[in-house]
Amino acid sequence: MDSRIRVLVAKPGLDGHDRGAKIIARALRDAGMEVIYTGLRQTPEMIVNAALQEDVQVIGLSILSGAHNAIVPRVMDLLHAKEMDDVLVVVGGIIPDDDAADLKKRGVAAVFQPGASLEEIVKFIRSSVKQTA
């Protein structure tokens, strides 16, 4: 049985800059995780439906557009509505400290701002996901 951590990496909204998301996806894959990259311009509904279909343990949202205060709460509400409260949500991008604190209050597990290391992100996910094996 494959007990690798399954992570969905998504670029929500109209943000077309996906280099960082692709680097994160590759780092997670190289760390032994199974990564599903949804591509650009995903709606919260598309992201949550993909997470459900792919049976992921983690959703990683990469947001550089400044729309995090609209997109992330919608993703969290949809996860709750689908009873997917066990899915860990992490967010990366240009997110001010005050906004990061608000996102965490809404249930986001971690916010990784510019300068976060790939190792830090991998370690956080590994330590936060309950392994079943």
N, CA, C and O atoms as CSV, one atom per row, in Angstrom:
chain,resi,resn,atom,element,x,y,z
A,1,MET,N,N,0.834,-1.186,0.000
A,1,MET,CA,C,0.000,0.000,0.000
A,1,MET,C,C,0.874,1.244,0.000
A,1,MET,O,O,1.830,1.343,0.769
A,2,ASP,N,N,0.538,2.196,-0.873
A,2,ASP,CA,C,1.297,3.430,-0.986
A,2,ASP,C,C,0.877,4.395,0.115
A,2,ASP,O,O,-0.279,4.814,0.168
A,3,SER,N,N,1.806,4.746,0.986
A,3,SER,CA,C,1.466,5.644,2.094
A,3,SER,C,C,2.074,7.028,1.902
A,3,SER,O,O,2.247,7.780,2.861
A,4,ARG,N,N,2.397,7.357,0.650
A,4,ARG,CA,C,2.950,8.678,0.392
A,4,ARG,C,C,1.898,9.755,0.651
A,4,ARG,O,O,0.704,9.546,0.438
A,5,ILE,N,N,2.360,10.880,1.104
A,5,ILE,CA,C,1.486,12.027,1.313
A,5,ILE,C,C,1.044,12.533,-0.060
A,5,ILE,O,O,1.861,12.716,-0.963
A,6,ARG,N,N,-0.267,12.755,-0.198
A,6,ARG,CA,C,-0.830,13.255,-1.464
A,6,ARG,C,C,-1.138,14.742,-1.304
A,6,ARG,O,O,-1.876,15.152,-0.409
A,7,VAL,N,N,-0.547,15.540,-2.204
A,7,VAL,CA,C,-0.664,16.995,-2.133
A,7,VAL,C,C,-1.202,17.532,-3.453
A,7,VAL,O,O,-0.718,17.175,-4.527
A,8,LEU,N,N,-2.203,18.390,-3.358
A,8,LEU,CA,C,-2.706,19.103,-4.524
A,8,LEU,C,C,-2.149,20.520,-4.480
A,8,LEU,O,O,-2.367,21.242,-3.508
A,9,VAL,N,N,-1.437,20.919,-5.516
A,9,VAL,CA,C,-0.884,22.271,-5.614
A,9,VAL,C,C,-1.719,23.018,-6.639
A,9,VAL,O,O,-1.899,22.546,-7.762
A,10,ALA,N,N,-2.234,24.191,-6.254
A,10,ALA,CA,C,-3.135,24.932,-7.125
A,10,ALA,C,C,-2.770,26.412,-7.190
A,10,ALA,O,O,-2.244,26.987,-6.237
A,11,LYS,N,N,-3.062,27.003,-8.330
A,11,LYS,CA,C,-2.899,28.437,-8.569
A,11,LYS,C,C,-4.287,29.029,-8.773
A,11,LYS,O,O,-4.788,29.054,-9.898
A,12,PRO,N,N,-4.913,29.505,-7.705
A,12,PRO,CA,C,-6.270,30.044,-7.841
A,12,PRO,C,C,-6.291,31.461,-8.399
A,12,PRO,O,O,-5.310,32.199,-8.316
A,13,GLY,N,N,-7.425,31.816,-8.962
A,13,GLY,CA,C,-7.632,33.182,-9.424
A,13,GLY,C,C,-6.957,33.469,-10.744
A,13,GLY,O,O,-6.616,32.561,-11.502
A,14,LEU,N,N,-6.772,34.743,-11.003
A,14,LEU,CA,C,-6.256,35.185,-12.299
A,14,LEU,C,C,-4.746,35.324,-12.345
A,14,LEU,O,O,-4.196,35.768,-13.353
A,15,ASP,N,N,-4.074,34.954,-11.279
A,15,ASP,CA,C,-2.616,35.029,-11.201
A,15,ASP,C,C,-2.002,34.069,-12.214
A,15,ASP,O,O,-2.282,32.871,-12.185
A,16,GLY,N,N,-1.171,34.589,-13.106
A,16,GLY,CA,C,-0.562,33.755,-14.134
A,16,GLY,C,C,0.878,33.386,-13.861
A,16,GLY,O,O,1.542,32.825,-14.732
A,17,HIS,N,N,1.375,33.683,-12.682
A,17,HIS,CA,C,2.778,33.402,-12.352
A,17,HIS,C,C,2.863,32.081,-11.593
A,17,HIS,O,O,2.536,32.020,-10.408
A,18,ASP,N,N,3.301,31.031,-12.270
A,18,ASP,CA,C,3.286,29.710,-11.641
A,18,ASP,C,C,4.662,29.106,-11.419
A,18,ASP,O,O,4.759,27.934,-11.053
A,19,ARG,N,N,5.705,29.851,-11.624
A,19,ARG,CA,C,7.050,29.292,-11.440
A,19,ARG,C,C,7.250,28.783,-10.010
A,19,ARG,O,O,7.764,27.684,-9.803
A,20,GLY,N,N,6.840,29.591,-9.026
A,20,GLY,CA,C,6.994,29.194,-7.624
A,20,GLY,C,C,6.201,27.942,-7.300
A,20,GLY,O,O,6.689,27.061,-6.592
A,21,ALA,N,N,4.977,27.855,-7.814
A,21,ALA,CA,C,4.141,26.671,-7.571
A,21,ALA,C,C,4.799,25.431,-8.164
A,21,ALA,O,O,4.767,24.358,-7.562
A,22,LYS,N,N,5.391,25.579,-9.336
A,22,LYS,CA,C,6.057,24.429,-9.972
A,22,LYS,C,C,7.305,24.017,-9.189
A,22,LYS,O,O,7.608,22.829,-9.085
A,23,ILE,N,N,8.021,24.984,-8.645
A,23,ILE,CA,C,9.200,24.668,-7.830
A,23,ILE,C,C,8.773,23.928,-6.562
A,23,ILE,O,O,9.398,22.941,-6.174
A,24,ILE,N,N,7.716,24.405,-5.924
A,24,ILE,CA,C,7.201,23.730,-4.727
A,24,ILE,C,C,6.744,22.317,-5.075
A,24,ILE,O,O,7.059,21.368,-4.358
A,25,ALA,N,N,6.007,22.174,-6.165
A,25,ALA,CA,C,5.523,20.852,-6.582
A,25,ALA,C,C,6.692,19.893,-6.791
A,25,ALA,O,O,6.637,18.740,-6.365
A,26,ARG,N,N,7.731,20.364,-7.438
A,26,ARG,CA,C,8.903,19.506,-7.683
A,26,ARG,C,C,9.606,19.143,-6.369
A,26,ARG,O,O,10.029,18.002,-6.185
A,27,ALA,N,N,9.729,20.113,-5.462
A,27,ALA,CA,C,10.386,19.847,-4.176
A,27,ALA,C,C,9.603,18.814,-3.374
A,27,ALA,O,O,10.195,17.924,-2.764
A,28,LEU,N,N,8.282,18.925,-3.371
A,28,LEU,CA,C,7.457,17.949,-2.646
A,28,LEU,C,C,7.575,16.574,-3.288
A,28,LEU,O,O,7.685,15.566,-2.589
A,29,ARG,N,N,7.553,16.532,-4.605
A,29,ARG,CA,C,7.714,15.259,-5.313
A,29,ARG,C,C,9.080,14.642,-5.004
A,29,ARG,O,O,9.182,13.446,-4.730
A,30,ASP,N,N,10.126,15.469,-5.051
A,30,ASP,CA,C,11.481,14.978,-4.761
A,30,ASP,C,C,11.610,14.500,-3.319
A,30,ASP,O,O,12.481,13.688,-3.007
A,31,ALA,N,N,10.738,15.007,-2.432
A,31,ALA,CA,C,10.731,14.581,-1.027
A,31,ALA,C,C,9.889,13.322,-0.834
A,31,ALA,O,O,9.711,12.866,0.295
A,32,GLY,N,N,9.372,12.757,-1.922
A,32,GLY,CA,C,8.644,11.496,-1.842
A,32,GLY,C,C,7.136,11.623,-1.759
A,32,GLY,O,O,6.441,10.632,-1.537
A,33,MET,N,N,6.627,12.821,-1.933
A,33,MET,CA,C,5.182,13.001,-1.882
A,33,MET,C,C,4.591,12.835,-3.279
A,33,MET,O,O,5.273,13.038,-4.283
A,34,GLU,N,N,3.336,12.469,-3.326
A,34,GLU,CA,C,2.631,12.408,-4.598
A,34,GLU,C,C,1.971,13.760,-4.810
A,34,GLU,O,O,1.190,14.208,-3.971
A,35,VAL,N,N,2.276,14.410,-5.918
A,35,VAL,CA,C,1.820,15.778,-6.159
A,35,VAL,C,C,0.914,15.829,-7.379
A,35,VAL,O,O,1.233,15.282,-8.434
A,36,ILE,N,N,-0.205,16.487,-7.215
A,36,ILE,CA,C,-1.129,16.758,-8.305
A,36,ILE,C,C,-1.112,18.268,-8.500
A,36,ILE,O,O,-1.494,19.013,-7.597
A,37,TYR,N,N,-0.672,18.728,-9.674
A,37,TYR,CA,C,-0.631,20.158,-9.965
A,37,TYR,C,C,-1.792,20.486,-10.896
A,37,TYR,O,O,-1.884,19.942,-11.996
A,38,THR,N,N,-2.673,21.371,-10.456
A,38,THR,CA,C,-3.889,21.647,-11.220
A,38,THR,C,C,-3.709,22.689,-12.311
A,38,THR,O,O,-4.562,22.811,-13.189
A,39,GLY,N,N,-2.627,23.437,-12.274
A,39,GLY,CA,C,-2.417,24.455,-13.291
A,39,GLY,C,C,-2.971,25.808,-12.885
A,39,GLY,O,O,-3.387,26.018,-11.745
A,40,LEU,N,N,-2.965,26.718,-13.843
A,40,LEU,CA,C,-3.342,28.105,-13.614
A,40,LEU,C,C,-4.845,28.331,-13.600
A,40,LEU,O,O,-5.625,27.534,-14.121
A,41,ARG,N,N,-5.219,29.434,-12.990
A,41,ARG,CA,C,-6.572,30.002,-13.032
A,41,ARG,C,C,-7.659,29.049,-12.547
A,41,ARG,O,O,-8.682,28.860,-13.204
A,42,GLN,N,N,-7.416,28.466,-11.403
A,42,GLN,CA,C,-8.377,27.544,-10.800
A,42,GLN,C,C,-9.347,28.304,-9.897
A,42,GLN,O,O,-8.945,29.220,-9.180
A,43,THR,N,N,-10.606,27.927,-9.933
A,43,THR,CA,C,-11.578,28.502,-9.010
A,43,THR,C,C,-11.533,27.705,-7.707
A,43,THR,O,O,-11.068,26.565,-7.699
A,44,PRO,N,N,-12.006,28.288,-6.615
A,44,PRO,CA,C,-12.070,27.512,-5.372
A,44,PRO,C,C,-12.867,26.211,-5.556
A,44,PRO,O,O,-12.493,25.174,-5.009
A,45,GLU,N,N,-13.944,26.264,-6.312
A,45,GLU,CA,C,-14.748,25.060,-6.547
A,45,GLU,C,C,-13.946,23.993,-7.290
A,45,GLU,O,O,-14.023,22.812,-6.953
A,46,MET,N,N,-13.180,24.403,-8.298
A,46,MET,CA,C,-12.353,23.454,-9.042
A,46,MET,C,C,-11.303,22.819,-8.130
A,46,MET,O,O,-11.037,21.620,-8.215
A,47,ILE,N,N,-10.720,23.627,-7.269
A,47,ILE,CA,C,-9.667,23.137,-6.368
A,47,ILE,C,C,-10.236,22.114,-5.385
A,47,ILE,O,O,-9.666,21.037,-5.210
A,48,VAL,N,N,-11.337,22.442,-4.755
A,48,VAL,CA,C,-11.921,21.533,-3.760
A,48,VAL,C,C,-12.431,20.259,-4.430
A,48,VAL,O,O,-12.271,19.171,-3.876
A,49,ASN,N,N,-13.034,20.370,-5.594
A,49,ASN,CA,C,-13.497,19.171,-6.300
A,49,ASN,C,C,-12.327,18.279,-6.700
A,49,ASN,O,O,-12.421,17.057,-6.593
A,50,ALA,N,N,-11.222,18.874,-7.159
A,50,ALA,CA,C,-10.036,18.086,-7.494
A,50,ALA,C,C,-9.461,17.420,-6.252
A,50,ALA,O,O,-9.036,16.266,-6.307
A,51,ALA,N,N,-9.444,18.133,-5.138
A,51,ALA,CA,C,-8.936,17.568,-3.885
A,51,ALA,C,C,-9.780,16.367,-3.453
A,51,ALA,O,O,-9.248,15.364,-2.978
A,52,LEU,N,N,-11.079,16.478,-3.620
A,52,LEU,CA,C,-11.977,15.380,-3.277
A,52,LEU,C,C,-11.752,14.186,-4.204
A,52,LEU,O,O,-11.631,13.051,-3.742
A,53,GLN,N,N,-11.697,14.439,-5.490
A,53,GLN,CA,C,-11.512,13.363,-6.467
A,53,GLN,C,C,-10.163,12.666,-6.309
A,53,GLN,O,O,-10.062,11.450,-6.476
A,54,GLU,N,N,-9.144,13.432,-5.990
A,54,GLU,CA,C,-7.791,12.877,-5.872
A,54,GLU,C,C,-7.482,12.351,-4.473
A,54,GLU,O,O,-6.415,11.779,-4.251
A,55,ASP,N,N,-8.409,12.538,-3.524
A,55,ASP,CA,C,-8.249,12.049,-2.158
A,55,ASP,C,C,-6.925,12.517,-1.543
A,55,ASP,O,O,-6.139,11.719,-1.033
A,56,VAL,N,N,-6.703,13.836,-1.605
A,56,VAL,CA,C,-5.452,14.387,-1.090
A,56,VAL,C,C,-5.544,14.658,0.404
A,56,VAL,O,O,-6.628,14.797,0.969
A,57,GLN,N,N,-4.386,14.729,1.016
A,57,GLN,CA,C,-4.283,15.068,2.428
A,57,GLN,C,C,-3.942,16.534,2.626
A,57,GLN,O,O,-4.170,17.101,3.695
A,58,VAL,N,N,-3.386,17.148,1.568
A,58,VAL,CA,C,-2.913,18.530,1.660
A,58,VAL,C,C,-3.311,19.286,0.396
A,58,VAL,O,O,-3.236,18.761,-0.715
A,59,ILE,N,N,-3.738,20.537,0.597
A,59,ILE,CA,C,-3.916,21.465,-0.512
A,59,ILE,C,C,-2.925,22.594,-0.297
A,59,ILE,O,O,-2.896,23.215,0.765
A,60,GLY,N,N,-2.112,22.856,-1.316
A,60,GLY,CA,C,-1.185,23.976,-1.297
A,60,GLY,C,C,-1.647,25.014,-2.298
A,60,GLY,O,O,-1.733,24.737,-3.494
A,61,LEU,N,N,-1.944,26.207,-1.815
A,61,LEU,CA,C,-2.399,27.296,-2.679
A,61,LEU,C,C,-1.274,28.303,-2.849
A,61,LEU,O,O,-0.697,28.769,-1.866
A,62,SER,N,N,-0.963,28.636,-4.083
A,62,SER,CA,C,0.048,29.637,-4.381
A,62,SER,C,C,-0.664,30.870,-4.917
A,62,SER,O,O,-1.286,30.830,-5.979
A,63,ILE,N,N,-0.565,31.971,-4.167
A,63,ILE,CA,C,-1.302,33.182,-4.532
A,63,ILE,C,C,-0.364,34.392,-4.490
A,63,ILE,O,O,0.163,34.751,-3.438
A,64,LEU,N,N,-0.173,34.997,-5.634
A,64,LEU,CA,C,0.658,36.194,-5.721
A,64,LEU,C,C,-0.152,37.417,-6.106
A,64,LEU,O,O,0.381,38.527,-6.138
A,65,SER,N,N,-1.414,37.235,-6.396
A,65,SER,CA,C,-2.239,38.308,-6.961
A,65,SER,C,C,-2.838,39.258,-5.930
A,65,SER,O,O,-3.357,40.312,-6.297
A,66,GLY,N,N,-2.778,38.906,-4.659
A,66,GLY,CA,C,-3.404,39.722,-3.638
A,66,GLY,C,C,-4.845,39.339,-3.354
A,66,GLY,O,O,-5.519,39.993,-2.558
A,67,ALA,N,N,-5.318,38.290,-3.998
A,67,ALA,CA,C,-6.714,37.866,-3.833
A,67,ALA,C,C,-6.894,36.826,-2.728
A,67,ALA,O,O,-7.945,36.190,-2.646
A,68,HIS,N,N,-5.897,36.649,-1.890
A,68,HIS,CA,C,-5.950,35.611,-0.862
A,68,HIS,C,C,-7.111,35.793,0.120
A,68,HIS,O,O,-7.662,34.806,0.608
A,69,ASN,N,N,-7.487,37.036,0.414
A,69,ASN,CA,C,-8.574,37.264,1.367
A,69,ASN,C,C,-9.944,36.906,0.809
A,69,ASN,O,O,-10.900,36.756,1.570
A,70,ALA,N,N,-10.051,36.769,-0.490
A,70,ALA,CA,C,-11.303,36.334,-1.117
A,70,ALA,C,C,-11.274,34.841,-1.429
A,70,ALA,O,O,-12.258,34.134,-1.207
A,71,ILE,N,N,-10.150,34.369,-1.940
A,71,ILE,CA,C,-10.064,32.981,-2.419
A,71,ILE,C,C,-9.952,31.978,-1.280
A,71,ILE,O,O,-10.689,30.993,-1.249
A,72,VAL,N,N,-9.047,32.215,-0.351
A,72,VAL,CA,C,-8.790,31.223,0.700
A,72,VAL,C,C,-10.022,30.981,1.578
A,72,VAL,O,O,-10.345,29.823,1.842
A,73,PRO,N,N,-10.719,32.018,2.038
A,73,PRO,CA,C,-11.932,31.749,2.824
A,73,PRO,C,C,-12.957,30.915,2.052
A,73,PRO,O,O,-13.628,30.063,2.634
A,74,ARG,N,N,-13.079,31.156,0.753
A,74,ARG,CA,C,-14.017,30.375,-0.066
A,74,ARG,C,C,-13.586,28.906,-0.123
A,74,ARG,O,O,-14.423,28.011,-0.009
A,75,VAL,N,N,-12.300,28.657,-0.295
A,75,VAL,CA,C,-11.790,27.276,-0.294
A,75,VAL,C,C,-12.090,26.619,1.048
A,75,VAL,O,O,-12.548,25.477,1.091
A,76,MET,N,N,-11.835,27.330,2.139
A,76,MET,CA,C,-12.063,26.763,3.468
A,76,MET,C,C,-13.547,26.467,3.681
A,76,MET,O,O,-13.892,25.432,4.252
A,77,ASP,N,N,-14.432,27.365,3.228
A,77,ASP,CA,C,-15.880,27.149,3.357
A,77,ASP,C,C,-16.329,25.927,2.557
A,77,ASP,O,O,-17.146,25.137,3.031
A,78,LEU,N,N,-15.801,25.775,1.355
A,78,LEU,CA,C,-16.164,24.622,0.513
A,78,LEU,C,C,-15.667,23.313,1.127
A,78,LEU,O,O,-16.377,22.307,1.107
A,79,LEU,N,N,-14.462,23.327,1.665
A,79,LEU,CA,C,-13.942,22.130,2.329
A,79,LEU,C,C,-14.841,21.740,3.496
A,79,LEU,O,O,-15.163,20.566,3.681
A,80,HIS,N,N,-15.241,22.731,4.274
A,80,HIS,CA,C,-16.111,22.466,5.409
A,80,HIS,C,C,-17.467,21.924,4.940
A,80,HIS,O,O,-18.000,20.983,5.530
A,81,ALA,N,N,-18.012,22.511,3.895
A,81,ALA,CA,C,-19.316,22.068,3.374
A,81,ALA,C,C,-19.270,20.628,2.866
A,81,ALA,O,O,-20.269,19.911,2.920
A,82,LYS,N,N,-18.107,20.213,2.374
A,82,LYS,CA,C,-17.955,18.845,1.865
A,82,LYS,C,C,-17.395,17.905,2.933
A,82,LYS,O,O,-17.004,16.777,2.635
A,83,GLU,N,N,-17.361,18.380,4.179
A,83,GLU,CA,C,-16.859,17.594,5.311
A,83,GLU,C,C,-15.429,17.103,5.077
A,83,GLU,O,O,-15.089,15.956,5.368
A,84,MET,N,N,-14.611,18.000,4.547
A,84,MET,CA,C,-13.210,17.692,4.275
A,84,MET,C,C,-12.310,18.484,5.221
A,84,MET,O,O,-11.260,18.990,4.825
A,85,ASP,N,N,-12.742,18.579,6.474
A,85,ASP,CA,C,-12.002,19.364,7.454
A,85,ASP,C,C,-10.651,18.747,7.827
A,85,ASP,O,O,-9.826,19.397,8.468
A,86,ASP,N,N,-10.427,17.497,7.427
A,86,ASP,CA,C,-9.158,16.843,7.724
A,86,ASP,C,C,-8.071,17.161,6.695
A,86,ASP,O,O,-6.918,16.771,6.877
A,87,VAL,N,N,-8.423,17.859,5.626
A,87,VAL,CA,C,-7.443,18.234,4.616
A,87,VAL,C,C,-6.658,19.454,5.113
A,87,VAL,O,O,-7.236,20.486,5.454
A,88,LEU,N,N,-5.355,19.314,5.143
A,88,LEU,CA,C,-4.461,20.383,5.574
A,88,LEU,C,C,-4.340,21.404,4.444
A,88,LEU,O,O,-4.088,21.028,3.299
A,89,VAL,N,N,-4.513,22.674,4.747
A,89,VAL,CA,C,-4.383,23.732,3.747
A,89,VAL,C,C,-3.198,24.609,4.108
A,89,VAL,O,O,-3.108,25.138,5.216
A,90,VAL,N,N,-2.285,24.756,3.144
A,90,VAL,CA,C,-1.151,25.661,3.299
A,90,VAL,C,C,-1.205,26.662,2.153
A,90,VAL,O,O,-1.651,26.346,1.050
A,91,VAL,N,N,-0.748,27.861,2.436
A,91,VAL,CA,C,-0.793,28.936,1.448
A,91,VAL,C,C,0.591,29.545,1.334
A,91,VAL,O,O,1.286,29.740,2.331
A,92,GLY,N,N,0.980,29.843,0.106
A,92,GLY,CA,C,2.243,30.517,-0.125
A,92,GLY,C,C,2.043,31.695,-1.040
A,92,GLY,O,O,1.151,31.693,-1.888
A,93,GLY,N,N,2.880,32.710,-0.867
A,93,GLY,CA,C,2.809,33.865,-1.747
A,93,GLY,C,C,3.070,35.161,-1.028
A,93,GLY,O,O,3.604,35.192,0.081
A,94,ILE,N,N,2.677,36.232,-1.690
A,94,ILE,CA,C,2.863,37.577,-1.157
A,94,ILE,C,C,1.668,37.883,-0.252
A,94,ILE,O,O,0.637,38.377,-0.709
A,95,ILE,N,N,1.824,37.583,1.021
A,95,ILE,CA,C,0.717,37.726,1.967
A,95,ILE,C,C,1.217,38.509,3.183
A,95,ILE,O,O,2.120,38.050,3.882
A,96,PRO,N,N,0.641,39.679,3.439
A,96,PRO,CA,C,1.058,40.474,4.607
A,96,PRO,C,C,0.830,39.700,5.909
A,96,PRO,O,O,-0.047,38.840,5.990
A,97,ASP,N,N,1.628,40.022,6.914
A,97,ASP,CA,C,1.552,39.326,8.201
A,97,ASP,C,C,0.147,39.343,8.806
A,97,ASP,O,O,-0.326,38.319,9.299
A,98,ASP,N,N,-0.522,40.496,8.772
A,98,ASP,CA,C,-1.875,40.581,9.338
A,98,ASP,C,C,-2.842,39.659,8.610
A,98,ASP,O,O,-3.679,39.008,9.235
A,99,ASP,N,N,-2.726,39.606,7.287
A,99,ASP,CA,C,-3.591,38.729,6.500
A,99,ASP,C,C,-3.266,37.261,6.786
A,99,ASP,O,O,-4.166,36.423,6.846
A,100,ALA,N,N,-1.987,36.957,6.961
A,100,ALA,CA,C,-1.582,35.584,7.271
A,100,ALA,C,C,-2.212,35.131,8.584
A,100,ALA,O,O,-2.688,34.002,8.697
A,101,ALA,N,N,-2.210,36.013,9.564
A,101,ALA,CA,C,-2.821,35.684,10.862
A,101,ALA,C,C,-4.321,35.433,10.698
A,101,ALA,O,O,-4.864,34.507,11.300
A,102,ASP,N,N,-4.986,36.251,9.889
A,102,ASP,CA,C,-6.418,36.060,9.649
A,102,ASP,C,C,-6.699,34.732,8.937
A,102,ASP,O,O,-7.671,34.047,9.255
A,103,LEU,N,N,-5.843,34.371,7.972
A,103,LEU,CA,C,-6.039,33.107,7.258
A,103,LEU,C,C,-5.882,31.920,8.209
A,103,LEU,O,O,-6.611,30.934,8.108
A,104,LYS,N,N,-4.937,32.021,9.120
A,104,LYS,CA,C,-4.750,30.950,10.098
A,104,LYS,C,C,-5.961,30.823,11.016
A,104,LYS,O,O,-6.335,29.715,11.400
A,105,LYS,N,N,-6.576,31.948,11.368
A,105,LYS,CA,C,-7.795,31.906,12.181
A,105,LYS,C,C,-8.930,31.201,11.440
A,105,LYS,O,O,-9.820,30.629,12.070
A,106,ARG,N,N,-8.903,31.239,10.112
A,106,ARG,CA,C,-9.932,30.590,9.293
A,106,ARG,C,C,-9.634,29.102,9.072
A,106,ARG,O,O,-10.424,28.396,8.445
A,107,GLY,N,N,-8.495,28.627,9.588
A,107,GLY,CA,C,-8.194,27.208,9.483
A,107,GLY,C,C,-7.015,26.836,8.615
A,107,GLY,O,O,-6.695,25.654,8.489
A,108,VAL,N,N,-6.361,27.811,8.014
A,108,VAL,CA,C,-5.158,27.529,7.228
A,108,VAL,C,C,-4.061,27.084,8.195
A,108,VAL,O,O,-3.825,27.725,9.219
A,109,ALA,N,N,-3.399,25.990,7.859
A,109,ALA,CA,C,-2.386,25.432,8.764
A,109,ALA,C,C,-1.108,26.256,8.795
A,109,ALA,O,O,-0.491,26.418,9.848
A,110,ALA,N,N,-0.709,26.783,7.624
A,110,ALA,CA,C,0.532,27.565,7.567
A,110,ALA,C,C,0.489,28.494,6.369
A,110,ALA,O,O,-0.137,28.199,5.351
A,111,VAL,N,N,1.167,29.622,6.511
A,111,VAL,CA,C,1.337,30.571,5.420
A,111,VAL,C,C,2.840,30.739,5.218
A,111,VAL,O,O,3.562,31.135,6.133
A,112,PHE,N,N,3.295,30.433,4.010
A,112,PHE,CA,C,4.711,30.546,3.680
A,112,PHE,C,C,4.915,31.780,2.808
A,112,PHE,O,O,4.438,31.847,1.675
A,113,GLN,N,N,5.628,32.745,3.358
A,113,GLN,CA,C,5.864,34.012,2.674
A,113,GLN,C,C,7.191,33.946,1.925
A,113,GLN,O,O,7.949,32.990,2.090
A,114,PRO,N,N,7.475,34.949,1.107
A,114,PRO,CA,C,8.759,34.946,0.388
A,114,PRO,C,C,9.924,34.725,1.345
A,114,PRO,O,O,9.984,35.311,2.426
A,115,GLY,N,N,10.834,33.878,0.927
A,115,GLY,CA,C,11.994,33.560,1.748
A,115,GLY,C,C,11.876,32.239,2.485
A,115,GLY,O,O,12.868,31.735,3.010
A,116,ALA,N,N,10.676,31.668,2.532
A,116,ALA,CA,C,10.518,30.349,3.169
A,116,ALA,C,C,11.317,29.327,2.361
A,116,ALA,O,O,11.303,29.345,1.130
A,117,SER,N,N,12.002,28.452,3.058
A,117,SER,CA,C,12.812,27.456,2.357
A,117,SER,C,C,11.964,26.251,1.965
A,117,SER,O,O,10.958,25.938,2.602
A,118,LEU,N,N,12.396,25.591,0.908
A,118,LEU,CA,C,11.707,24.376,0.473
A,118,LEU,C,C,11.751,23.326,1.578
A,118,LEU,O,O,10.776,22.608,1.800
A,119,GLU,N,N,12.871,23.242,2.261
A,119,GLU,CA,C,13.034,22.285,3.364
A,119,GLU,C,C,12.021,22.556,4.477
A,119,GLU,O,O,11.445,21.624,5.041
A,120,GLU,N,N,11.807,23.838,4.790
A,120,GLU,CA,C,10.847,24.224,5.820
A,120,GLU,C,C,9.431,23.772,5.437
A,120,GLU,O,O,8.688,23.276,6.284
A,121,ILE,N,N,9.068,23.940,4.186
A,121,ILE,CA,C,7.738,23.560,3.712
A,121,ILE,C,C,7.569,22.039,3.763
A,121,ILE,O,O,6.544,21.543,4.230
A,122,VAL,N,N,8.566,21.310,3.288
A,122,VAL,CA,C,8.517,19.846,3.313
A,122,VAL,C,C,8.403,19.341,4.750
A,122,VAL,O,O,7.577,18.475,5.041
A,123,LYS,N,N,9.222,19.875,5.639
A,123,LYS,CA,C,9.188,19.447,7.046
A,123,LYS,C,C,7.836,19.733,7.682
A,123,LYS,O,O,7.312,18.906,8.429
A,124,PHE,N,N,7.266,20.907,7.388
A,124,PHE,CA,C,5.973,21.244,7.969
A,124,PHE,C,C,4.900,20.259,7.511
A,124,PHE,O,O,4.124,19.763,8.328
A,125,ILE,N,N,4.854,19.981,6.239
A,125,ILE,CA,C,3.846,19.049,5.718
A,125,ILE,C,C,4.035,17.661,6.325
A,125,ILE,O,O,3.073,17.046,6.785
A,126,ARG,N,N,5.254,17.176,6.327
A,126,ARG,CA,C,5.515,15.837,6.891
A,126,ARG,C,C,5.104,15.757,8.348
A,126,ARG,O,O,4.518,14.760,8.770
A,127,SER,N,N,5.399,16.785,9.118
A,127,SER,CA,C,5.086,16.738,10.554
A,127,SER,C,C,3.601,16.957,10.825
A,127,SER,O,O,3.113,16.595,11.895
A,128,SER,N,N,2.884,17.536,9.887
A,128,SER,CA,C,1.482,17.867,10.102
A,128,SER,C,C,0.500,16.816,9.609
A,128,SER,O,O,-0.634,16.746,10.083
A,129,VAL,N,N,0.934,16.004,8.665
A,129,VAL,CA,C,0.035,14.998,8.086
A,129,VAL,C,C,0.178,13.696,8.875
A,129,VAL,O,O,1.277,13.173,9.059
A,130,LYS,N,N,-0.950,13.200,9.328
A,130,LYS,CA,C,-0.961,11.932,10.057
A,130,LYS,C,C,-0.775,10.800,9.043
A,130,LYS,O,O,-1.576,10.631,8.124
A,131,GLN,N,N,0.274,10.048,9.227
A,131,GLN,CA,C,0.538,8.929,8.331
A,131,GLN,C,C,-0.260,7.702,8.719
A,131,GLN,O,O,-0.349,7.348,9.894
A,132,THR,N,N,-0.829,7.069,7.737
A,132,THR,CA,C,-1.526,5.791,7.958
A,132,THR,C,C,-0.788,4.721,7.165
A,132,THR,O,O,-0.851,4.685,5.936
A,133,ALA,N,N,-0.111,3.880,7.860
A,133,ALA,CA,C,0.626,2.817,7.178
A,133,ALA,C,C,0.698,1.668,8.128
A,133,ALA,O,O,1.273,0.631,7.799
